[in-house]
Amino acid sequence: MTNSGRKFEIFYAKSVKSDLDKIAKQDLPKIKLAIEKLQDFPNISNIKKLTAHPLADFRLRVGNYRLLFDVEWENKKIYILKIGHRKDVY
């Protein structure tokens, strides 16, 4: 797959705002930085393709937190569907 120099656009599910409100303030900068790096998908680490997950196709690990997201390859879009502590998102 070639990345034609175009970065992925990031979109958020409405529920993500309430997910972020539950996260400790000191962890937010790290999570926001990880979201920015998603623009360079798939060339980033800590991503895993999920199998048979009802909500998302991929997850990004950020410390003890997980970002669940889907990718629309044709239009270079990433949809962040859920952000939460690893014990809560699966």
PyMOL CGO cylinders between C-alpha atoms (Angstrom):
from pymol import cmd
from pymol.cgo import CYLINDER

trace = [
    CYLINDER, 0.00, 0.00, 0.00, 1.45, 3.33, -0.91, 0.3, 1, 1, 1, 1, 1, 1,
    CYLINDER, 1.45, 3.33, -0.91, 1.04, 6.45, 1.11, 0.3, 1, 1, 1, 1, 1, 1,
    CYLINDER, 1.04, 6.45, 1.11, 0.76, 9.05, -1.62, 0.3, 1, 1, 1, 1, 1, 1,
    CYLINDER, 0.76, 9.05, -1.62, 2.08, 11.75, 0.69, 0.3, 1, 1, 1, 1, 1, 1,
    CYLINDER, 2.08, 11.75, 0.69, -1.42, 12.47, 1.94, 0.3, 1, 1, 1, 1, 1, 1,
    CYLINDER, -1.42, 12.47, 1.94, -1.98, 12.12, 5.64, 0.3, 1, 1, 1, 1, 1, 1,
    CYLINDER, -1.98, 12.12, 5.64, -5.00, 10.50, 7.17, 0.3, 1, 1, 1, 1, 1, 1,
    CYLINDER, -5.00, 10.50, 7.17, -7.75, 12.75, 8.50, 0.3, 1, 1, 1, 1, 1, 1,
    CYLINDER, -7.75, 12.75, 8.50, -8.88, 12.02, 12.04, 0.3, 1, 1, 1, 1, 1, 1,
    CYLINDER, -8.88, 12.02, 12.04, -12.56, 11.96, 13.01, 0.3, 1, 1, 1, 1, 1, 1,
    CYLINDER, -12.56, 11.96, 13.01, -14.08, 11.32, 16.43, 0.3, 1, 1, 1, 1, 1, 1,
    CYLINDER, -14.08, 11.32, 16.43, -17.23, 9.53, 17.48, 0.3, 1, 1, 1, 1, 1, 1,
    CYLINDER, -17.23, 9.53, 17.48, -19.44, 11.73, 19.67, 0.3, 1, 1, 1, 1, 1, 1,
    CYLINDER, -19.44, 11.73, 19.67, -18.83, 9.41, 22.64, 0.3, 1, 1, 1, 1, 1, 1,
    CYLINDER, -18.83, 9.41, 22.64, -15.07, 10.07, 22.57, 0.3, 1, 1, 1, 1, 1, 1,
    CYLINDER, -15.07, 10.07, 22.57, -15.49, 13.43, 24.34, 0.3, 1, 1, 1, 1, 1, 1,
    CYLINDER, -15.49, 13.43, 24.34, -16.99, 11.69, 27.38, 0.3, 1, 1, 1, 1, 1, 1,
    CYLINDER, -16.99, 11.69, 27.38, -14.24, 9.05, 27.15, 0.3, 1, 1, 1, 1, 1, 1,
    CYLINDER, -14.24, 9.05, 27.15, -11.60, 11.81, 27.37, 0.3, 1, 1, 1, 1, 1, 1,
    CYLINDER, -11.60, 11.81, 27.37, -13.36, 13.39, 30.37, 0.3, 1, 1, 1, 1, 1, 1,
    CYLINDER, -13.36, 13.39, 30.37, -12.78, 10.15, 32.31, 0.3, 1, 1, 1, 1, 1, 1,
    CYLINDER, -12.78, 10.15, 32.31, -9.02, 10.08, 31.66, 0.3, 1, 1, 1, 1, 1, 1,
    CYLINDER, -9.02, 10.08, 31.66, -6.56, 11.44, 34.22, 0.3, 1, 1, 1, 1, 1, 1,
    CYLINDER, -6.56, 11.44, 34.22, -5.31, 14.91, 33.25, 0.3, 1, 1, 1, 1, 1, 1,
    CYLINDER, -5.31, 14.91, 33.25, -1.64, 13.86, 33.29, 0.3, 1, 1, 1, 1, 1, 1,
    CYLINDER, -1.64, 13.86, 33.29, -2.34, 11.17, 30.65, 0.3, 1, 1, 1, 1, 1, 1,
    CYLINDER, -2.34, 11.17, 30.65, -4.15, 13.43, 28.17, 0.3, 1, 1, 1, 1, 1, 1,
    CYLINDER, -4.15, 13.43, 28.17, -1.07, 14.99, 26.48, 0.3, 1, 1, 1, 1, 1, 1,
    CYLINDER, -1.07, 14.99, 26.48, 0.34, 11.53, 25.72, 0.3, 1, 1, 1, 1, 1, 1,
    CYLINDER, 0.34, 11.53, 25.72, -2.99, 10.41, 24.24, 0.3, 1, 1, 1, 1, 1, 1,
    CYLINDER, -2.99, 10.41, 24.24, -3.38, 13.57, 22.16, 0.3, 1, 1, 1, 1, 1, 1,
    CYLINDER, -3.38, 13.57, 22.16, 0.13, 13.12, 20.76, 0.3, 1, 1, 1, 1, 1, 1,
    CYLINDER, 0.13, 13.12, 20.76, -0.65, 9.51, 19.85, 0.3, 1, 1, 1, 1, 1, 1,
    CYLINDER, -0.65, 9.51, 19.85, -3.80, 10.66, 18.03, 0.3, 1, 1, 1, 1, 1, 1,
    CYLINDER, -3.80, 10.66, 18.03, -1.76, 13.18, 16.02, 0.3, 1, 1, 1, 1, 1, 1,
    CYLINDER, -1.76, 13.18, 16.02, 0.67, 10.41, 15.05, 0.3, 1, 1, 1, 1, 1, 1,
    CYLINDER, 0.67, 10.41, 15.05, -2.27, 8.41, 13.66, 0.3, 1, 1, 1, 1, 1, 1,
    CYLINDER, -2.27, 8.41, 13.66, -2.17, 10.74, 10.64, 0.3, 1, 1, 1, 1, 1, 1,
    CYLINDER, -2.17, 10.74, 10.64, 0.88, 8.72, 9.54, 0.3, 1, 1, 1, 1, 1, 1,
    CYLINDER, 0.88, 8.72, 9.54, -1.01, 5.41, 9.72, 0.3, 1, 1, 1, 1, 1, 1,
    CYLINDER, -1.01, 5.41, 9.72, 0.02, 2.63, 9.08, 0.3, 1, 1, 1, 1, 1, 1,
    CYLINDER, 0.02, 2.63, 9.08, 3.64, 3.63, 9.73, 0.3, 1, 1, 1, 1, 1, 1,
    CYLINDER, 3.64, 3.63, 9.73, 3.41, 3.82, 13.53, 0.3, 1, 1, 1, 1, 1, 1,
    CYLINDER, 3.41, 3.82, 13.53, 4.00, 1.34, 16.31, 0.3, 1, 1, 1, 1, 1, 1,
    CYLINDER, 4.00, 1.34, 16.31, 1.71, -0.02, 19.03, 0.3, 1, 1, 1, 1, 1, 1,
    CYLINDER, 1.71, -0.02, 19.03, -1.14, -0.72, 16.61, 0.3, 1, 1, 1, 1, 1, 1,
    CYLINDER, -1.14, -0.72, 16.61, -2.84, -4.07, 16.50, 0.3, 1, 1, 1, 1, 1, 1,
    CYLINDER, -2.84, -4.07, 16.50, -5.47, -5.33, 14.08, 0.3, 1, 1, 1, 1, 1, 1,
    CYLINDER, -5.47, -5.33, 14.08, -8.37, -6.60, 16.14, 0.3, 1, 1, 1, 1, 1, 1,
    CYLINDER, -8.37, -6.60, 16.14, -10.19, -9.75, 15.18, 0.3, 1, 1, 1, 1, 1, 1,
    CYLINDER, -10.19, -9.75, 15.18, -13.90, -10.12, 15.87, 0.3, 1, 1, 1, 1, 1, 1,
    CYLINDER, -13.90, -10.12, 15.87, -14.16, -6.95, 17.95, 0.3, 1, 1, 1, 1, 1, 1,
    CYLINDER, -14.16, -6.95, 17.95, -17.73, -5.62, 17.77, 0.3, 1, 1, 1, 1, 1, 1,
    CYLINDER, -17.73, -5.62, 17.77, -16.76, -1.95, 17.64, 0.3, 1, 1, 1, 1, 1, 1,
    CYLINDER, -16.76, -1.95, 17.64, -13.42, -1.40, 15.91, 0.3, 1, 1, 1, 1, 1, 1,
    CYLINDER, -13.42, -1.40, 15.91, -10.90, -2.96, 13.54, 0.3, 1, 1, 1, 1, 1, 1,
    CYLINDER, -10.90, -2.96, 13.54, -7.72, -1.55, 15.14, 0.3, 1, 1, 1, 1, 1, 1,
    CYLINDER, -7.72, -1.55, 15.14, -6.39, -0.52, 18.51, 0.3, 1, 1, 1, 1, 1, 1,
    CYLINDER, -6.39, -0.52, 18.51, -3.56, 1.80, 19.46, 0.3, 1, 1, 1, 1, 1, 1,
    CYLINDER, -3.56, 1.80, 19.46, -1.85, 1.24, 22.81, 0.3, 1, 1, 1, 1, 1, 1,
    CYLINDER, -1.85, 1.24, 22.81, -0.87, 4.34, 24.79, 0.3, 1, 1, 1, 1, 1, 1,
    CYLINDER, -0.87, 4.34, 24.79, 0.40, 3.20, 28.18, 0.3, 1, 1, 1, 1, 1, 1,
    CYLINDER, 0.40, 3.20, 28.18, -2.56, 1.69, 30.02, 0.3, 1, 1, 1, 1, 1, 1,
    CYLINDER, -2.56, 1.69, 30.02, -5.03, 3.27, 27.60, 0.3, 1, 1, 1, 1, 1, 1,
    CYLINDER, -5.03, 3.27, 27.60, -6.39, 1.98, 24.32, 0.3, 1, 1, 1, 1, 1, 1,
    CYLINDER, -6.39, 1.98, 24.32, -7.75, 3.90, 21.35, 0.3, 1, 1, 1, 1, 1, 1,
    CYLINDER, -7.75, 3.90, 21.35, -10.11, 1.86, 19.22, 0.3, 1, 1, 1, 1, 1, 1,
    CYLINDER, -10.11, 1.86, 19.22, -10.49, 2.99, 15.64, 0.3, 1, 1, 1, 1, 1, 1,
    CYLINDER, -10.49, 2.99, 15.64, -11.53, 2.09, 12.12, 0.3, 1, 1, 1, 1, 1, 1,
    CYLINDER, -11.53, 2.09, 12.12, -9.78, 3.04, 8.88, 0.3, 1, 1, 1, 1, 1, 1,
    CYLINDER, -9.78, 3.04, 8.88, -11.35, 4.12, 5.63, 0.3, 1, 1, 1, 1, 1, 1,
    CYLINDER, -11.35, 4.12, 5.63, -8.46, 3.45, 3.24, 0.3, 1, 1, 1, 1, 1, 1,
    CYLINDER, -8.46, 3.45, 3.24, -9.96, 4.89, 0.07, 0.3, 1, 1, 1, 1, 1, 1,
    CYLINDER, -9.96, 4.89, 0.07, -10.60, 8.33, 1.57, 0.3, 1, 1, 1, 1, 1, 1,
    CYLINDER, -10.60, 8.33, 1.57, -7.66, 8.31, 4.03, 0.3, 1, 1, 1, 1, 1, 1,
    CYLINDER, -7.66, 8.31, 4.03, -9.88, 8.73, 7.08, 0.3, 1, 1, 1, 1, 1, 1,
    CYLINDER, -9.88, 8.73, 7.08, -9.51, 7.35, 10.59, 0.3, 1, 1, 1, 1, 1, 1,
    CYLINDER, -9.51, 7.35, 10.59, -12.51, 7.18, 12.89, 0.3, 1, 1, 1, 1, 1, 1,
    CYLINDER, -12.51, 7.18, 12.89, -11.69, 7.07, 16.60, 0.3, 1, 1, 1, 1, 1, 1,
    CYLINDER, -11.69, 7.07, 16.60, -14.55, 5.21, 18.20, 0.3, 1, 1, 1, 1, 1, 1,
    CYLINDER, -14.55, 5.21, 18.20, -13.52, 4.72, 21.83, 0.3, 1, 1, 1, 1, 1, 1,
    CYLINDER, -13.52, 4.72, 21.83, -10.73, 5.74, 24.20, 0.3, 1, 1, 1, 1, 1, 1,
    CYLINDER, -10.73, 5.74, 24.20, -10.40, 4.16, 27.60, 0.3, 1, 1, 1, 1, 1, 1,
    CYLINDER, -10.40, 4.16, 27.60, -8.38, 2.26, 30.14, 0.3, 1, 1, 1, 1, 1, 1,
    CYLINDER, -8.38, 2.26, 30.14, -7.38, -1.16, 28.89, 0.3, 1, 1, 1, 1, 1, 1,
    CYLINDER, -7.38, -1.16, 28.89, -9.56, -2.92, 31.47, 0.3, 1, 1, 1, 1, 1, 1,
    CYLINDER, -9.56, -2.92, 31.47, -12.65, -1.08, 30.20, 0.3, 1, 1, 1, 1, 1, 1,
    CYLINDER, -12.65, -1.08, 30.20, -12.43, -1.04, 26.38, 0.3, 1, 1, 1, 1, 1, 1,
    CYLINDER, -12.43, -1.04, 26.38, -12.49, -4.72, 25.50, 0.3, 1, 1, 1, 1, 1, 1,
]
cmd.load_cgo(trace, "trace")
